[in-house]
């Protein structure tokens, strides 16, 4: 059985999330036109202090405009893992995605 994603317990894993700004916009050429596929946003967590959290939202969620440090909530969050190797060392990237992000 293949593990596709993990549904996190948001309160225990990340605590309260706050908006920290826009990230990157992923665009692809579809039928000859550049189309937005997804957007990433940076978030602060009161539990995870090491790094900012990045969440990826589909283009269908639209562009998000929150005030910096405004409390937000993720709709249907999930975490996926991708692995890669450099030389003889293995590394894992954990990717947080959600269907939408709203004010908490």
N, CA, C and O atoms as a Tinker XYZ file with bonds, in Angstrom:
   416  protein
     1  N      0.845000   -1.170000    0.000000    73     2
     2  CA     0.000000    0.000000    0.000000    64     1     3
     3  C      0.897000    1.242000    0.000000    63     2     4     5
     4  O      1.838000    1.337000    0.788000    81     3
     5  N      0.601000    2.175000   -0.875000    73     3     6
     6  CA     1.396000    3.388000   -1.021000    64     5     7
     7  C      0.817000    4.511000   -0.157000    63     6     8     9
     8  O     -0.394000    4.731000   -0.149000    81     7
     9  N      1.674000    5.210000    0.557000    73     7    10
    10  CA     1.246000    6.345000    1.356000    64     9    11
    11  C      1.180000    7.566000    0.455000    63    10    12    13
    12  O      2.202000    8.010000   -0.069000    81    11
    13  N     -0.020000    8.114000    0.270000    73    11    14
    14  CA    -0.183000    9.272000   -0.606000    64    13    15
    15  C     -0.042000   10.587000    0.143000    63    14    16    17
    16  O      0.590000   11.521000   -0.351000    81    15
    17  N     -0.634000   10.665000    1.344000    73    15    18
    18  CA    -0.515000   11.866000    2.165000    64    17    19
    19  C     -0.937000   11.566000    3.597000    63    18    20    21
    20  O     -1.512000   10.517000    3.888000    81    19
    21  N     -0.642000   12.506000    4.479000    73    19    22
    22  CA    -1.003000   12.412000    5.886000    64    21    23
    23  C     -1.889000   13.610000    6.213000    63    22    24    25
    24  O     -1.593000   14.734000    5.808000    81    23
    25  N     -2.977000   13.368000    6.946000    73    23    26
    26  CA    -3.845000   14.451000    7.397000    64    25    27
    27  C     -3.346000   14.868000    8.786000    63    26    28    29
    28  O     -3.481000   14.102000    9.741000    81    27
    29  N     -2.770000   16.072000    8.912000    73    27    30
    30  CA    -2.204000   16.463000   10.206000    64    29    31
    31  C     -3.275000   16.916000   11.192000    63    30    32    33
    32  O     -4.323000   17.430000   10.801000    81    31
    33  N     -2.995000   16.716000   12.470000    73    31    34
    34  CA    -3.794000   17.334000   13.522000    64    33    35
    35  C     -3.234000   18.747000   13.629000    63    34    36    37
    36  O     -2.191000   18.959000   14.247000    81    35
    37  N     -3.918000   19.707000   13.032000    73    35    38
    38  CA    -3.365000   21.050000   12.884000    64    37    39
    39  C     -3.048000   21.710000   14.228000    63    38    40    41
    40  O     -2.024000   22.382000   14.357000    81    39
    41  N     -3.908000   21.527000   15.225000    73    39    42
    42  CA    -3.678000   22.174000   16.513000    64    41    43
    43  C     -2.428000   21.636000   17.199000    63    42    44    45
    44  O     -1.635000   22.406000   17.741000    81    43
    45  N     -2.251000   20.309000   17.177000    73    43    46
    46  CA    -1.083000   19.716000   17.830000    64    45    47
    47  C      0.190000   19.910000   17.015000    63    46    48    49
    48  O      1.265000   20.105000   17.581000    81    47
    49  N      0.076000   19.857000   15.707000    73    47    50
    50  CA     1.258000   19.944000   14.849000    64    49    51
    51  C      1.760000   21.370000   14.672000    63    50    52    53
    52  O      2.961000   21.622000   14.771000    81    51
    53  N      0.851000   22.303000   14.413000    73    51    54
    54  CA     1.251000   23.673000   14.087000    64    53    55
    55  C      0.752000   24.722000   15.066000    63    54    56    57
    56  O      1.241000   25.852000   15.044000    81    55
    57  N     -0.207000   24.387000   15.926000    73    55    58
    58  CA    -0.759000   25.387000   16.843000    64    57    59
    59  C     -1.541000   26.431000   16.073000    63    58    60    61
    60  O     -2.253000   26.101000   15.124000    81    59
    61  N     -1.415000   27.683000   16.470000    73    59    62
    62  CA    -2.082000   28.785000   15.776000    64    61    63
    63  C     -1.222000   29.237000   14.609000    63    62    64    65
    64  O     -0.015000   29.432000   14.755000    81    63
    65  N     -1.844000   29.402000   13.459000    73    63    66
    66  CA    -1.124000   29.850000   12.267000    64    65    67
    67  C     -1.421000   31.315000   12.003000    63    66    68    69
    68  O     -2.553000   31.775000   12.157000    81    67
    69  N     -0.373000   32.046000   11.597000    73    67    70
    70  CA    -0.517000   33.447000   11.230000    64    69    71
    71  C      0.074000   33.661000    9.848000    63    70    72    73
    72  O      1.082000   33.054000    9.488000    81    71
    73  N     -0.564000   34.528000    9.081000    73    71    74
    74  CA    -0.132000   34.846000    7.724000    64    73    75
    75  C      1.193000   35.603000    7.771000    63    74    76    77
    76  O      1.341000   36.552000    8.541000    81    75
    77  N      2.155000   35.186000    6.948000    73    75    78
    78  CA     3.477000   35.825000    6.936000    64    77    79
    79  C      3.843000   36.380000    5.560000    63    78    80    81
    80  O      4.934000   36.923000    5.386000    81    79
    81  N      2.951000   36.252000    4.589000    73    79    82
    82  CA     3.226000   36.828000    3.274000    64    81    83
    83  C      3.114000   35.830000    2.143000    63    82    84    85
    84  O      2.996000   34.623000    2.357000    81    83
    85  N      3.154000   36.361000    0.939000    73    83    86
    86  CA     3.052000   35.538000   -0.263000    64    85    87
    87  C      4.356000   34.822000   -0.543000    63    86    88    89
    88  O      5.436000   35.295000   -0.189000    81    87
    89  N      4.237000   33.689000   -1.178000    73    87    90
    90  CA     5.409000   32.940000   -1.606000    64    89    91
    91  C      5.534000   33.021000   -3.115000    63    90    92    93
    92  O      5.570000   34.109000   -3.690000    81    91
    93  N      5.599000   31.866000   -3.749000    73    91    94
    94  CA     5.784000   31.795000   -5.204000    64    93    95
    95  C      4.478000   31.448000   -5.910000    63    94    96    97
    96  O      3.568000   30.857000   -5.328000    81    95
    97  N      4.416000   31.832000   -7.168000    73    95    98
    98  CA     3.289000   31.476000   -8.026000    64    97    99
    99  C      3.815000   30.488000   -9.056000    63    98   100   101
   100  O      4.765000   30.793000   -9.777000    81    99
   101  N      3.207000   29.305000   -9.132000    73    99   102
   102  CA     3.606000   28.277000  -10.094000    64   101   103
   103  C      2.714000   28.401000  -11.323000    63   102   104   105
   104  O      1.495000   28.251000  -11.235000    81   103
   105  N      3.338000   28.677000  -12.476000    73   103   106
   106  CA     2.604000   28.827000  -13.725000    64   105   107
   107  C      3.074000   27.795000  -14.734000    63   106   108   109
   108  O      4.244000   27.414000  -14.753000    81   107
   109  N      2.162000   27.355000  -15.561000    73   107   110
   110  CA     2.480000   26.419000  -16.645000    64   109   111
   111  C      1.801000   26.886000  -17.918000    63   110   112   113
   112  O      0.787000   27.584000  -17.884000    81   111
   113  N      2.373000   26.490000  -19.033000    73   111   114
   114  CA     1.772000   26.822000  -20.315000    64   113   115
   115  C      0.705000   25.769000  -20.627000    63   114   116   117
   116  O      1.015000   24.587000  -20.781000    81   115
   117  N     -0.541000   26.206000  -20.718000    73   115   118
   118  CA    -1.663000   25.327000  -21.044000    64   117   119
   119  C     -2.372000   25.921000  -22.253000    63   118   120   121
   120  O     -2.846000   27.056000  -22.210000    81   119
   121  N     -2.440000   25.143000  -23.332000    73   119   122
   122  CA    -3.035000   25.601000  -24.596000    64   121   123
   123  C     -2.399000   26.905000  -25.081000    63   122   124   125
   124  O     -3.087000   27.790000  -25.589000    81   123
   125  N     -1.094000   27.011000  -24.921000    73   123   126
   126  CA    -0.364000   28.165000  -25.426000    64   125   127
   127  C     -0.407000   29.396000  -24.535000    63   126   128   129
   128  O      0.178000   30.420000  -24.888000    81   127
   129  N     -1.077000   29.330000  -23.398000    73   127   130
   130  CA    -1.171000   30.482000  -22.509000    64   129   131
   131  C     -0.600000   30.125000  -21.138000    63   130   132   133
   132  O     -0.763000   29.003000  -20.660000    81   131
   133  N      0.069000   31.089000  -20.517000    73   131   134
   134  CA     0.571000   30.884000  -19.162000    64   133   135
   135  C     -0.607000   30.927000  -18.199000    63   134   136   137
   136  O     -1.375000   31.889000  -18.180000    81   135
   137  N     -0.739000   29.871000  -17.400000    73   135   138
   138  CA    -1.849000   29.736000  -16.471000    64   137   139
   139  C     -1.314000   29.439000  -15.073000    63   138   140   141
   140  O     -0.393000   28.638000  -14.914000    81   139
   141  N     -1.891000   30.084000  -14.066000    73   139   142
   142  CA    -1.495000   29.827000  -12.678000    64   141   143
   143  C     -2.000000   28.449000  -12.279000    63   142   144   145
   144  O     -3.181000   28.142000  -12.445000    81   143
   145  N     -1.104000   27.618000  -11.752000    73   143   146
   146  CA    -1.451000   26.268000  -11.305000    64   145   147
   147  C     -1.605000   26.237000   -9.785000    63   146   148   149
   148  O     -2.528000   25.610000   -9.264000    81   147
   149  N     -0.698000   26.915000   -9.074000    73   147   150
   150  CA    -0.778000   26.963000   -7.611000    64   149   151
   151  C     -0.037000   28.193000   -7.106000    63   150   152   153
   152  O      0.754000   28.811000   -7.818000    81   151
   153  N     -0.324000   28.524000   -5.847000    73   151   154
   154  CA     0.362000   29.624000   -5.171000    64   153   155
   155  C      0.840000   29.116000   -3.811000    63   154   156   157
   156  O      0.198000   28.257000   -3.205000    81   155
   157  N      1.958000   29.643000   -3.337000    73   155   158
   158  CA     2.423000   29.284000   -1.998000    64   157   159
   159  C      2.365000   30.525000   -1.117000    63   158   160   161
   160  O      2.503000   31.657000   -1.579000    81   159
   161  N      2.155000   30.265000    0.173000    73   159   162
   162  CA     2.081000   31.336000    1.166000    64   161   163
   163  C      2.913000   30.941000    2.374000    63   162   164   165
   164  O      2.980000   29.765000    2.734000    81   163
   165  N      3.544000   31.920000    2.994000    73   163   166
   166  CA     4.351000   31.690000    4.193000    64   165   167
   167  C      3.479000   31.924000    5.422000    63   166   168   169
   168  O      2.686000   32.865000    5.470000    81   167
   169  N      3.641000   31.056000    6.405000    73   167   170
   170  CA     2.869000   31.153000    7.639000    64   169   171
   171  C      3.801000   31.084000    8.841000    63   170   172   173
   172  O      4.866000   30.470000    8.779000    81   171
   173  N      3.391000   31.720000    9.935000    73   171   174
   174  CA     4.073000   31.592000   11.214000    64   173   175
   175  C      3.292000   30.610000   12.067000    63   174   176   177
   176  O      2.071000   30.510000   11.951000    81   175
   177  N      3.996000   29.887000   12.922000    73   175   178
   178  CA     3.368000   28.955000   13.845000    64   177   179
   179  C      3.858000   29.252000   15.250000    63   178   180   181
   180  O      5.029000   29.573000   15.447000    81   179
   181  N      2.952000   29.144000   16.243000    73   179   182
   182  CA     3.404000   29.348000   17.618000    64   181   183
   183  C      3.954000   28.055000   18.223000    63   182   184   185
   184  O      4.392000   28.050000   19.373000    81   183
   185  N      3.934000   26.961000   17.460000    73   183   186
   186  CA     4.492000   25.690000   17.920000    64   185   187
   187  C      5.801000   25.380000   17.190000    63   186   188   189
   188  O      6.795000   25.035000   17.830000    81   187
   189  N      5.813000   25.497000   15.873000    73   187   190
   190  CA     6.993000   25.210000   15.049000    64   189   191
   191  C      7.830000   26.474000   14.920000    63   190   192   193
   192  O      7.524000   27.326000   14.086000    81   191
   193  N      8.866000   26.613000   15.713000    73   191   194
   194  CA     9.684000   27.830000   15.731000    64   193   195
   195  C     10.885000   27.783000   14.792000    63   194   196   197
   196  O     11.447000   28.830000   14.469000    81   195
   197  N     11.288000   26.602000   14.349000    73   195   198
   198  CA    12.528000   26.479000   13.592000    64   197   199
   199  C     12.476000   27.217000   12.261000    63   198   200   201
   200  O     13.388000   27.982000   11.947000    81   199
   201  N     11.448000   27.006000   11.494000    73   199   202
   202  CA    11.323000   27.633000   10.173000    64   201   203
   203  C      9.896000   28.125000    9.979000    63   202   204   205
   204  O      8.964000   27.679000   10.648000    81   203
   205  N      9.756000   29.044000    9.054000    73   203   206
   206  CA     8.408000   29.412000    8.653000    64   205   207
   207  C      7.780000   28.221000    7.945000    63   206   208   209
   208  O      8.485000   27.348000    7.438000    81   207
   209  N      6.484000   28.190000    7.912000    73   207   210
   210  CA     5.753000   27.117000    7.255000    64   209   211
   211  C      5.295000   27.636000    5.902000    63   210   212   213
   212  O      4.846000   28.777000    5.791000    81   211
   213  N      5.405000   26.811000    4.880000    73   211   214
   214  CA     4.945000   27.161000    3.541000    64   213   215
   215  C      3.784000   26.247000    3.205000    63   214   216   217
   216  O      3.889000   25.028000    3.341000    81   215
   217  N      2.673000   26.831000    2.766000    73   215   218
   218  CA     1.513000   26.048000    2.348000    64   217   219
   219  C      1.256000   26.331000    0.867000    63   218   220   221
   220  O      1.380000   27.466000    0.406000    81   219
   221  N      0.900000   25.285000    0.140000    73   219   222
   222  CA     0.587000   25.397000   -1.283000    64   221   223
   223  C     -0.915000   25.276000   -1.465000    63   222   224   225
   224  O     -1.536000   24.335000   -0.971000    81   223
   225  N     -1.500000   26.242000   -2.185000    73   223   226
   226  CA    -2.927000   26.238000   -2.483000    64   225   227
   227  C     -3.124000   26.131000   -3.984000    63   226   228   229
   228  O     -2.324000   26.677000   -4.743000    81   227
   229  N     -4.177000   25.433000   -4.439000    73   227   230
   230  CA    -4.435000   25.352000   -5.876000    64   229   231
   231  C     -4.898000   26.709000   -6.408000    63   230   232   233
   232  O     -5.376000   27.548000   -5.645000    81   231
   233  N     -4.758000   26.918000   -7.696000    73   231   234
   234  CA    -5.173000   28.174000   -8.323000    64   233   235
   235  C     -6.660000   28.435000   -8.110000    63   234   236   237
   236  O     -7.087000   29.589000   -8.058000    81   235
   237  N     -7.449000   27.373000   -7.987000    73   235   238
   238  CA    -8.893000   27.527000   -7.795000    64   237   239
   239  C     -9.234000   28.214000   -6.470000    63   238   240   241
   240  O    -10.344000   28.722000   -6.315000    81   239
   241  N     -8.306000   28.238000   -5.519000    73   239   242
   242  CA    -8.536000   28.917000   -4.237000    64   241   243
   243  C     -8.458000   30.432000   -4.391000    63   242   244   245
   244  O     -8.921000   31.173000   -3.524000    81   243
   245  N     -7.874000   30.888000   -5.490000    73   243   246
   246  CA    -7.743000   32.323000   -5.725000    64   245   247
   247  C     -6.580000   32.918000   -4.960000    63   246   248   249
   248  O     -5.933000   32.249000   -4.154000    81   247
   249  N     -6.327000   34.190000   -5.230000    73   247   250
   250  CA    -5.236000   34.892000   -4.569000    64   249   251
   251  C     -5.687000   35.332000   -3.181000    63   250   252   253
   252  O     -6.812000   35.804000   -3.020000    81   251
   253  N     -4.827000   35.184000   -2.181000    73   251   254
   254  CA    -5.156000   35.501000   -0.788000    64   253   255
   255  C     -4.469000   36.789000   -0.369000    63   254   256   257
   256  O     -3.281000   36.990000   -0.621000    81   255
   257  N     -5.238000   37.658000    0.276000    73   255   258
   258  CA    -4.717000   38.932000    0.782000    64   257   259
   259  C     -5.115000   39.091000    2.235000    63   258   260   261
   260  O     -6.228000   39.519000    2.541000    81   259
   261  N     -4.202000   38.744000    3.130000    73   259   262
   262  CA    -4.420000   38.897000    4.561000    64   261   263
   263  C     -3.424000   39.907000    5.087000    63   262   264   265
   264  O     -2.413000   40.188000    4.443000    81   263
   265  N     -3.709000   40.454000    6.259000    73   263   266
   266  CA    -2.756000   41.315000    6.939000    64   265   267
   267  C     -1.651000   40.442000    7.526000    63   266   268   269
   268  O     -1.901000   39.298000    7.905000    81   267
   269  N     -0.433000   40.971000    7.603000    73   267   270
   270  CA     0.672000   40.228000    8.203000    64   269   271
   271  C      0.325000   39.926000    9.663000    63   270   272   273
   272  O     -0.169000   40.790000   10.388000    81   271
   273  N      0.590000   38.692000   10.078000    73   271   274
   274  CA     0.327000   38.155000   11.412000    64   273   275
   275  C     -1.166000   38.003000   11.723000    63   274   276   277
   276  O     -1.543000   37.853000   12.885000    81   275
   277  N     -2.014000   38.042000   10.691000    73   275   278
   278  CA    -3.435000   37.762000   10.890000    64   277   279
   279  C     -3.612000   36.250000   11.024000    63   278   280   281
   280  O     -3.009000   35.493000   10.262000    81   279
   281  N     -4.420000   35.802000   11.971000    73   279   282
   282  CA    -4.634000   34.365000   12.193000    64   281   283
   283  C     -5.413000   33.775000   11.018000    63   282   284   285
   284  O     -6.408000   34.337000   10.561000    81   283
   285  N     -4.927000   32.621000   10.544000    73   283   286
   286  CA    -5.566000   31.945000    9.415000    64   285   287
   287  C     -5.810000   30.479000    9.754000    63   286   288   289
   288  O     -5.238000   29.943000   10.703000    81   287
   289  N     -6.659000   29.849000    8.972000    73   287   290
   290  CA    -7.001000   28.436000    9.139000    64   289   291
   291  C     -6.942000   27.787000    7.764000    63   290   292   293
   292  O     -7.377000   28.378000    6.776000    81   291
   293  N     -6.402000   26.566000    7.697000    73   291   294
   294  CA    -6.308000   25.833000    6.440000    64   293   295
   295  C     -7.504000   24.895000    6.302000    63   294   296   297
   296  O     -7.923000   24.257000    7.267000    81   295
   297  N     -8.040000   24.823000    5.101000    73   295   298
   298  CA    -9.163000   23.949000    4.794000    64   297   299
   299  C     -8.616000   22.684000    4.127000    63   298   300   301
   300  O     -7.913000   22.760000    3.119000    81   299
   301  N     -8.942000   21.531000    4.692000    73   299   302
   302  CA    -8.496000   20.222000    4.198000    64   301   303
   303  C     -6.980000   20.148000    3.990000    63   302   304   305
   304  O     -6.525000   19.878000    2.878000    81   303
   305  N     -6.192000   20.385000    5.051000    73   303   306
   306  CA    -4.734000   20.312000    4.904000    64   305   307
   307  C     -4.256000   18.867000    4.783000    63   306   308   309
   308  O     -4.871000   17.941000    5.312000    81   307
   309  N     -3.148000   18.704000    4.077000    73   307   310
   310  CA    -2.506000   17.387000    3.981000    64   309   311
   311  C     -1.015000   17.591000    3.769000    63   310   312   313
   312  O     -0.573000   18.596000    3.214000    81   311
   313  N     -0.256000   16.606000    4.228000    73   311   314
   314  CA     1.198000   16.653000    4.101000    64   313   315
   315  C      1.644000   15.489000    3.227000    63   314   316   317
   316  O      1.258000   14.344000    3.461000    81   315
   317  N      2.455000   15.787000    2.226000    73   315   318
   318  CA     3.046000   14.746000    1.389000    64   317   319
   319  C      4.557000   14.809000    1.561000    63   318   320   321
   320  O      5.109000   15.840000    1.946000    81   319
   321  N      5.210000   13.707000    1.275000    73   319   322
   322  CA     6.667000   13.642000    1.397000    64   321   323
   323  C      7.259000   13.249000    0.052000    63   322   324   325
   324  O      6.757000   12.354000   -0.628000    81   323
   325  N      8.323000   13.924000   -0.315000    73   323   326
   326  CA     9.068000   13.549000   -1.520000    64   325   327
   327  C     10.515000   13.326000   -1.105000    63   326   328   329
   328  O     11.073000   14.094000   -0.320000    81   327
   329  N     11.111000   12.277000   -1.636000    73   327   330
   330  CA    12.485000   11.950000   -1.301000    64   329   331
   331  C     13.412000   12.131000   -2.490000    63   330   332   333
   332  O     12.999000   12.033000   -3.645000    81   331
   333  N     14.660000   12.394000   -2.185000    73   331   334
   334  CA    15.678000   12.498000   -3.228000    64   333   335
   335  C     17.026000   12.181000   -2.595000    63   334   336   337
   336  O     17.162000   12.155000   -1.372000    81   335
   337  N     18.013000   11.943000   -3.439000    73   335   338
   338  CA    19.340000   11.661000   -2.899000    64   337   339
   339  C     20.372000   12.526000   -3.594000    63   338   340   341
   340  O     20.238000   12.888000   -4.762000    81   339
   341  N     21.386000   12.836000   -2.844000    73   339   342
   342  CA    22.560000   13.534000   -3.364000    64   341   343
   343  C     23.746000   12.682000   -2.953000    63   342   344   345
   344  O     24.065000   12.564000   -1.769000    81   343
   345  N     24.388000   12.097000   -3.933000    73   343   346
   346  CA    25.467000   11.171000   -3.637000    64   345   347
   347  C     24.897000    9.959000   -2.924000    63   346   348   349
   348  O     23.993000    9.300000   -3.439000    81   347
   349  N     25.413000    9.665000   -1.756000    73   347   350
   350  CA    24.923000    8.512000   -0.996000    64   349   351
   351  C     24.001000    8.923000    0.149000    63   350   352   353
   352  O     23.632000    8.088000    0.976000    81   351
   353  N     23.625000   10.204000    0.205000    73   351   354
   354  CA    22.755000   10.688000    1.290000    64   353   355
   355  C     21.321000   10.852000    0.805000    63   354   356   357
   356  O     21.087000   11.286000   -0.323000    81   355
   357  N     20.373000   10.508000    1.648000    73   355   358
   358  CA    18.964000   10.659000    1.325000    64   357   359
   359  C     18.354000   11.843000    2.059000    63   358   360   361
   360  O     18.722000   12.132000    3.197000    81   359
   361  N     17.422000   12.525000    1.404000    73   359   362
   362  CA    16.769000   13.702000    1.968000    64   361   363
   363  C     15.271000   13.601000    1.722000    63   362   364   365
   364  O     14.829000   12.926000    0.792000    81   363
   365  N     14.493000   14.275000    2.563000    73   363   366
   366  CA    13.042000   14.274000    2.432000    64   365   367
   367  C     12.521000   15.697000    2.513000    63   366   368   369
   368  O     12.920000   16.459000    3.394000    81   367
   369  N     11.636000   16.055000    1.603000    73   367   370
   370  CA    10.918000   17.322000    1.656000    64   369   371
   371  C      9.486000   17.025000    2.064000    63   370   372   373
   372  O      8.837000   16.164000    1.470000    81   371
   373  N      8.991000   17.725000    3.068000    73   371   374
   374  CA     7.600000   17.599000    3.486000    64   373   375
   375  C      6.833000   18.793000    2.932000    63   374   376   377
   376  O      7.217000   19.941000    3.157000    81   375
   377  N      5.759000   18.524000    2.215000    73   375   378
   378  CA     5.003000   19.570000    1.533000    64   377   379
   379  C      3.611000   19.661000    2.139000    63   378   380   381
   380  O      2.855000   18.690000    2.134000    81   379
   381  N      3.278000   20.844000    2.665000    73   379   382
   382  CA     1.963000   21.102000    3.226000    64   381   383
   383  C      1.113000   21.753000    2.147000    63   382   384   385
   384  O      1.494000   22.779000    1.584000    81   383
   385  N     -0.029000   21.161000    1.863000    73   383   386
   386  CA    -0.957000   21.750000    0.905000    64   385   387
   387  C     -2.350000   21.757000    1.520000    63   386   388   389
   388  O     -2.620000   21.028000    2.474000    81   387
   389  N     -3.227000   22.581000    0.969000    73   387   390
   390  CA    -4.593000   22.683000    1.466000    64   389   391
   391  C     -5.481000   23.118000    0.304000    63   390   392   393
   392  O     -5.004000   23.621000   -0.713000    81   391
   393  N     -6.781000   22.911000    0.482000    73   391   394
   394  CA    -7.737000   23.322000   -0.537000    64   393   395
   395  C     -7.962000   24.831000   -0.521000    63   394   396   397
   396  O     -8.231000   25.436000   -1.559000    81   395
   397  N     -7.850000   25.439000    0.671000    73   395   398
   398  CA    -8.076000   26.868000    0.804000    64   397   399
   399  C     -7.514000   27.354000    2.137000    63   398   400   401
   400  O     -7.165000   26.553000    3.004000    81   399
   401  N     -7.432000   28.673000    2.290000    73   399   402
   402  CA    -6.979000   29.292000    3.520000    64   401   403
   403  C     -7.941000   30.426000    3.824000    63   402   404   405
   404  O     -8.219000   31.253000    2.956000    81   403
   405  N     -8.459000   30.475000    5.065000    73   403   406
   406  CA    -9.431000   31.495000    5.454000    64   405   407
   407  C     -9.013000   32.120000    6.775000    63   406   408   409
   408  O     -8.140000   31.600000    7.470000    81   407
   409  N     -9.654000   33.261000    7.124000    73   407   410
   410  CA    -9.393000   33.894000    8.418000    64   409   411
   411  C     -9.854000   32.956000    9.529000    63   410   412   413
   412  O    -10.890000   32.302000    9.408000    81   411
   413  N     -9.085000   32.892000   10.606000    73   411   414
   414  CA    -9.446000   32.021000   11.731000    64   413   415
   415  C    -10.445000   32.709000   12.642000    63   414   416
   416  O    -10.868000   32.132000   13.644000    81   415
